[in-house]
Amino acid sequence: MLVFRWAILLLLLLAGVSFAYYAGTGQLKYRRFGWVVLKWTLLAALGFFAVLIAERVA
């Protein structure tokens, strides 16, 4: 479980760094990459926490 939390945290950090690169350089590829990473990280996090909640309920 700790590994998944760290993975989510590192992916959110990666998205933040990508947006910072976009702010610094203005290149759209960094913004696109940041949005893709952020989208899939949030979906994975929601799925992970949904499994945790379902495990506690059952």
C-alpha positions in Angstrom: 0.0 0.0 0.0 2.9 2.3 0.8 4.3 1.7 -2.7 1.1 2.9 -4.3 0.9 6.0 -2.2 4.5 6.9 -3.1 3.9 6.2 -6.8 0.8 8.5 -6.8 2.8 11.2 -5.0 5.7 10.9 -7.4 3.4 11.1 -10.4 1.7 14.2 -9.1 5.2 15.7 -8.6 6.1 14.8 -12.1 3.0 16.5 -13.4 3.9 19.6 -11.3 7.4 19.7 -12.7 6.0 19.3 -16.2 3.7 22.3 -15.7 6.7 24.3 -14.3 8.7 23.5 -17.4 5.8 24.7 -19.5 5.6 27.9 -17.5 9.3 28.4 -17.9 9.7 27.5 -21.6 6.2 28.0 -23.1 6.4 24.7 -25.0 3.1 23.0 -25.3 4.5 19.5 -25.2 5.2 19.9 -21.4 1.6 21.1 -20.8 0.2 18.2 -22.7 2.4 15.7 -20.9 1.5 17.2 -17.5 -2.3 16.9 -18.3 -1.9 13.3 -19.4 0.1 12.3 -16.3 -2.3 14.2 -14.0 -5.4 12.7 -15.6 -4.2 9.1 -15.3 -2.7 9.6 -11.8 -6.0 10.9 -10.5 -7.9 8.1 -12.1 -5.5 5.5 -10.6 -5.7 7.2 -7.2 -9.5 7.2 -7.3 -9.5 3.5 -8.2 -7.0 2.7 -5.5 -9.0 4.5 -2.8 -12.3 3.0 -4.1 -10.8 -0.4 -3.5 -9.6 0.6 0.0 -13.1 1.9 0.9 -14.8 -1.2 -0.6 -12.5 -3.4 1.4 -13.4 -1.6 4.7 -17.1 -1.8 3.9 -17.1 -5.5 3.1 
